[in-house]
Amino acid sequence: RRSIPDTQAAAAVGQAGLMWHYEAAFRRHDIRVGQVLLTAQDIGDRARYLNAKNTLLSLLKFDVLPVVNENDTVAVEEIKVGDNDNLSALVASLIDADLLVLLTDVDGLYTDDPTLDVRARKLDTVEAVTEEIARLARAARDGRSVGGMVTKLQAARKAAAAGVPMVIASGRRPGVLKRVLDGEAVGTYFAPKARRLQARKRWIAFAVPPQGRLTVDAGALTALTLHGKSLLPSGIVDVEGTFASGEVVAVLAGAGGREFARGVVNFDAAELRKIRGAKTNEIEQRLGYRSFDEVIHRDNLVIL
């Protein structure tokens, strides 16, 4: 197994060769290309995130086609986006793209592995990536999803929240991109949500890896999801991880429950362990000060 420095050195050599091929291919069509290498830190830091957005939009303004990839020369496994499907969805959200197209080795999302089940049928349209839809992507032989469908459905969720429609289609079919752009029923179409998340909330929900986890009780779950309230200390039953004020955390429903929200916290992990379960008027008594009433203000909270 290669060491991390050796792998990153190999990526540096490979990226140069890859861009040469992209330049040669697009030169035949009089299209200029520009390389944009991103890291998880670029996407996770709000200022760098906006800088990346400005760079991409400037390239498009100058009729230069951005070729985007993760910067594997500096990224390490623990802090990588990890796959181009999710990276493409983050970029599509970043620039408010009109459409995201993922080309793979199958014609779209099937009800089962088409190489194993002749009765498997392709889904032409997916209105929402439900748990039932997600199970289809995990139904492949040996735990591997056909065409990497697990990460493609993760990308579909991100794109939908950003109001970006997505198509999964086979890159082996001649003229597939033109057919998709012409509106033909090619591959599987994933519909965007009717109400797209605001740009900042998209960043909170998908661009930043959560630095910790908060488990809340049933009352807080109802207040957050049905009534649009802020998260208060009284609703918190558990605090996991080490994080600072201003960082993004995941919010879970009940012990061992599912993640249903993400948000930017007003208190660090140590403070939250002291005030969890407390009423608002008890914060100062427990901490010796009271800088905020809310753990996560509703403006900094995203329901997933």
C-alpha positions as CSV (number, residue, x, y, z in Angstrom):
1,R,0.0,0.0,0.0
2,R,1.4,3.4,-1.0
3,S,2.0,6.0,1.7
4,I,0.0,9.2,1.6
5,P,2.8,11.4,0.3
6,D,3.5,8.8,-2.5
7,T,-0.2,8.8,-3.4
8,Q,-0.4,12.5,-3.5
9,A,2.8,12.8,-5.6
10,A,1.2,10.3,-8.1
11,A,-1.9,12.5,-8.2
12,A,0.2,15.6,-9.0
13,V,1.7,13.7,-12.0
14,G,-1.7,12.3,-13.1
15,Q,-3.5,15.7,-12.9
16,A,-1.0,17.2,-15.4
17,G,-1.5,14.4,-17.9
18,L,-5.3,14.4,-17.4
19,M,-5.6,18.1,-18.2
20,W,-3.4,17.7,-21.3
21,H,-6.0,15.2,-22.6
22,Y,-8.9,17.5,-21.7
23,E,-7.2,20.4,-23.5
24,A,-6.6,18.3,-26.6
25,A,-10.2,16.9,-26.7
26,F,-11.9,20.3,-26.3
27,R,-9.5,22.1,-28.6
28,R,-11.0,20.1,-31.5
29,H,-14.3,22.0,-30.7
30,D,-12.7,25.4,-30.1
31,I,-13.5,25.2,-26.4
32,R,-11.0,26.5,-23.8
33,V,-10.7,24.7,-20.5
34,G,-9.5,25.7,-17.1
35,Q,-8.6,23.5,-14.2
36,V,-10.2,24.1,-10.8
37,L,-8.9,21.9,-7.9
38,L,-11.0,21.9,-4.7
39,T,-10.6,20.4,-1.3
40,A,-13.1,19.7,1.5
41,Q,-11.6,22.7,3.4
42,D,-12.3,25.0,0.4
43,I,-15.9,24.0,0.4
44,G,-16.3,23.9,4.2
45,D,-14.9,27.4,4.8
46,R,-17.5,30.0,3.9
47,A,-15.1,32.6,2.6
48,R,-13.2,30.0,0.4
49,Y,-16.5,28.6,-0.7
50,L,-17.6,31.9,-2.0
51,N,-14.2,32.5,-3.6
52,A,-14.5,29.2,-5.5
53,K,-18.0,30.3,-6.7
54,N,-16.6,33.6,-8.0
55,T,-13.7,31.8,-9.8
56,L,-16.1,29.3,-11.5
57,L,-18.5,32.0,-12.6
58,S,-15.7,34.1,-13.9
59,L,-14.4,31.2,-16.0
60,L,-17.9,30.7,-17.5
61,K,-18.2,34.5,-18.2
62,F,-15.0,34.3,-20.2
63,D,-16.3,31.2,-22.1
64,V,-13.8,28.9,-20.4
65,L,-15.1,25.4,-19.4
66,P,-14.1,24.6,-15.8
67,V,-12.7,21.1,-15.3
68,V,-13.3,20.5,-11.6
69,N,-11.6,17.8,-9.5
70,E,-10.8,17.2,-5.9
71,N,-7.2,18.2,-5.2
72,D,-5.8,14.8,-4.3
73,T,-2.3,16.2,-4.0
74,V,-3.1,17.7,-0.6
75,A,-6.3,16.0,0.5
76,V,-6.2,13.1,3.0
77,E,-8.9,10.4,3.5
78,E,-10.3,11.9,6.7
79,I,-11.1,15.3,5.1
80,K,-11.9,14.4,1.5
81,V,-15.2,15.0,-0.3
82,G,-14.3,11.5,-1.5
83,D,-16.1,11.1,-4.8
84,N,-16.9,13.1,-7.9
85,D,-20.6,12.5,-7.7
86,N,-20.9,14.4,-4.4
87,L,-18.3,17.0,-5.6
88,S,-20.3,17.7,-8.8
89,A,-23.5,18.2,-6.7
90,L,-21.7,20.7,-4.4
91,V,-20.4,22.6,-7.5
92,A,-23.8,22.6,-9.1
93,S,-25.3,24.0,-6.0
94,L,-22.4,26.5,-5.7
95,I,-23.0,28.1,-9.1
96,D,-26.9,27.6,-9.2
97,A,-26.6,25.3,-12.2
98,D,-29.6,24.7,-14.5
99,L,-28.9,20.9,-14.7
100,L,-26.5,18.3,-13.3
101,V,-25.8,15.3,-15.5
102,L,-24.0,12.3,-14.1
103,L,-22.7,9.9,-16.8
104,T,-22.0,6.3,-15.8
105,D,-21.9,2.7,-17.2
106,V,-25.7,2.0,-16.8
107,D,-28.7,3.7,-18.3
108,G,-30.1,5.0,-15.1
109,L,-31.5,3.9,-11.7
110,Y,-33.1,0.4,-11.8
111,T,-35.5,-1.4,-9.5
112,D,-32.8,-4.0,-9.2
113,D,-29.4,-5.0,-10.6
114,P,-30.2,-5.4,-14.3
115,T,-27.2,-7.7,-14.8
116,L,-28.8,-10.2,-12.3
117,D,-32.5,-9.7,-12.7
118,V,-34.1,-9.6,-16.1
119,R,-37.3,-8.1,-14.6
120,A,-35.4,-5.1,-13.3
121,R,-36.9,-1.9,-14.9
122,K,-35.4,1.5,-15.2
123,L,-37.0,4.4,-13.4
124,D,-37.6,7.3,-15.8
125,T,-38.3,9.9,-13.1
126,V,-37.7,10.1,-9.4
127,E,-39.6,12.9,-7.6
128,A,-37.7,12.5,-4.3
129,V,-34.9,10.3,-3.0
130,T,-36.8,8.4,-0.3
131,E,-35.5,5.6,1.8
132,E,-37.2,3.2,-0.6
133,I,-35.3,4.7,-3.5
134,A,-32.0,4.7,-1.5
135,R,-32.5,0.9,-0.9
136,L,-32.5,0.3,-4.7
137,A,-29.0,1.7,-4.9
138,R,-27.8,-0.7,-2.2
139,A,-29.3,-3.8,-3.9
140,A,-26.3,-4.6,-6.1
141,R,-24.2,-7.8,-5.8
142,D,-21.3,-8.0,-3.3
143,G,-22.5,-4.7,-1.6
144,R,-21.4,-2.6,-4.6
145,S,-24.0,-0.4,-6.1
146,V,-24.5,-0.5,-9.9
147,G,-22.8,2.4,-11.5
148,G,-21.9,3.8,-8.0
149,M,-25.5,4.6,-7.4
150,V,-25.2,5.1,-3.7
151,T,-23.0,8.2,-4.1
152,K,-25.2,9.3,-7.1
153,L,-28.3,9.3,-5.0
154,Q,-26.4,11.3,-2.3
155,A,-25.6,13.8,-5.1
156,A,-29.3,13.8,-6.2
157,R,-30.4,14.8,-2.6
158,K,-27.9,17.7,-2.6
159,A,-28.9,18.8,-6.1
160,A,-32.6,18.6,-5.3
161,A,-32.2,20.8,-2.2
162,A,-30.4,23.4,-4.2
163,G,-33.2,23.4,-6.8
164,V,-31.0,21.7,-9.5
165,P,-32.6,18.9,-11.5
166,M,-30.3,15.9,-12.1
167,V,-30.0,13.2,-14.8
168,I,-28.2,9.9,-14.5
169,A,-27.5,8.4,-17.9
170,S,-25.1,6.1,-19.7
171,G,-21.9,7.8,-21.0
172,R,-21.6,4.9,-23.5
173,R,-24.5,6.1,-25.6
174,P,-23.6,8.2,-28.6
175,G,-24.8,11.8,-28.3
176,V,-26.1,11.3,-24.8
177,L,-25.5,14.9,-23.6
178,K,-27.2,16.4,-26.6
179,R,-30.2,14.1,-26.1
180,V,-30.4,15.0,-22.4
181,L,-30.2,18.8,-23.2
182,D,-32.8,18.3,-26.0
183,G,-35.2,17.1,-23.4
184,E,-35.3,13.4,-24.5
185,A,-36.3,10.8,-21.9
186,V,-32.8,9.5,-21.5
187,G,-31.6,7.9,-18.2
188,T,-33.3,8.7,-14.9
189,Y,-34.5,12.3,-14.1
190,F,-34.4,13.5,-10.5
191,A,-36.7,16.4,-9.9
192,P,-35.6,19.3,-7.8
193,K,-37.5,20.5,-4.7
194,A,-40.1,23.1,-5.4
195,R,-38.6,25.4,-2.7
196,R,-34.8,25.6,-3.0
197,L,-32.7,26.2,0.1
198,Q,-31.1,29.5,0.4
199,A,-27.4,29.6,-0.5
200,R,-26.2,29.8,3.1
201,K,-28.4,27.0,4.2
202,R,-27.2,24.8,1.3
203,W,-23.7,25.4,2.6
204,I,-24.7,24.4,6.2
205,A,-26.6,21.3,5.0
206,F,-24.1,19.9,2.5
207,A,-20.8,21.7,2.2
208,V,-19.6,21.5,5.8
209,P,-18.8,18.1,7.6
210,P,-20.6,18.2,11.0
211,Q,-18.1,18.6,13.8
212,G,-20.3,17.0,16.5
213,R,-23.8,15.6,17.2
214,L,-26.7,16.8,19.3
215,T,-29.5,14.4,20.3
216,V,-32.8,16.1,21.0
217,D,-36.1,14.9,22.6
218,A,-39.5,14.5,21.0
219,G,-40.6,18.0,22.0
220,A,-37.6,19.6,20.3
221,L,-38.1,17.4,17.2
222,T,-41.7,18.6,16.8
223,A,-40.7,22.3,17.5
224,L,-38.0,22.2,14.9
225,T,-39.6,20.2,12.1
226,L,-43.3,21.3,12.4
227,H,-43.1,24.8,13.9
228,G,-39.9,26.2,12.5
229,K,-38.5,27.0,16.0
230,S,-34.9,27.5,17.2
231,L,-33.2,24.8,19.2
232,L,-33.1,25.6,22.9
233,P,-31.0,23.9,25.6
234,S,-34.0,22.4,27.2
235,G,-34.5,20.0,24.2
236,I,-31.0,18.6,24.2
237,V,-30.5,15.2,25.8
238,D,-27.0,14.4,24.6
239,V,-23.9,16.1,23.2
240,E,-21.2,14.2,21.2
241,G,-17.9,15.4,19.8
242,T,-15.6,18.4,20.4
243,F,-16.6,21.5,18.5
244,A,-16.4,25.3,18.9
245,S,-19.1,27.9,18.8
246,G,-19.9,28.8,15.2
247,E,-19.3,25.3,13.8
248,V,-21.8,23.0,12.1
249,V,-23.3,20.0,14.0
250,A,-25.7,17.3,13.2
251,V,-29.0,17.1,15.1
252,L,-30.4,13.6,15.8
253,A,-33.9,12.5,16.9
254,G,-33.8,10.4,20.1
255,A,-31.2,7.9,21.3
256,G,-29.6,6.2,18.3
257,G,-31.9,8.2,16.1
258,R,-31.6,9.5,12.6
259,E,-30.0,12.8,11.6
260,F,-32.8,15.1,10.6
261,A,-31.1,18.5,10.7
262,R,-27.8,20.4,10.7
263,G,-27.0,23.8,12.1
264,V,-24.5,26.3,13.4
265,V,-24.2,26.3,17.2
266,N,-23.9,29.3,19.4
267,F,-22.1,27.3,22.2
268,D,-19.1,25.0,22.2
269,A,-19.4,21.4,23.2
270,A,-18.2,21.9,26.8
271,E,-20.8,24.7,27.3
272,L,-23.6,22.6,25.9
273,R,-22.8,19.7,28.2
274,K,-23.3,22.0,31.1
275,I,-26.6,23.5,29.8
276,R,-28.2,20.6,28.1
277,G,-31.8,20.1,29.4
278,A,-31.7,23.6,31.0
279,K,-34.4,26.2,30.6
280,T,-33.4,29.5,29.0
281,N,-33.4,31.4,32.3
282,E,-31.0,28.8,33.8
283,I,-28.2,29.3,31.3
284,E,-26.5,32.1,33.2
285,Q,-26.7,30.1,36.5
286,R,-25.0,27.1,34.9
287,L,-22.3,29.0,32.8
288,G,-21.9,32.2,34.7
289,Y,-22.9,34.2,31.7
290,R,-25.6,34.1,29.0
291,S,-24.5,35.1,25.5
292,F,-27.4,33.5,23.6
293,D,-30.8,32.0,24.4
294,E,-30.7,29.6,21.5
295,V,-28.3,26.7,20.9
296,I,-29.1,26.9,17.2
297,H,-31.1,29.8,15.8
298,R,-33.7,28.8,13.2
299,D,-31.9,31.0,10.6
300,N,-28.9,28.8,11.0
301,L,-30.8,25.5,11.1
302,V,-31.6,23.3,8.1
303,I,-34.1,20.4,8.2
304,L,-32.8,17.7,6.0
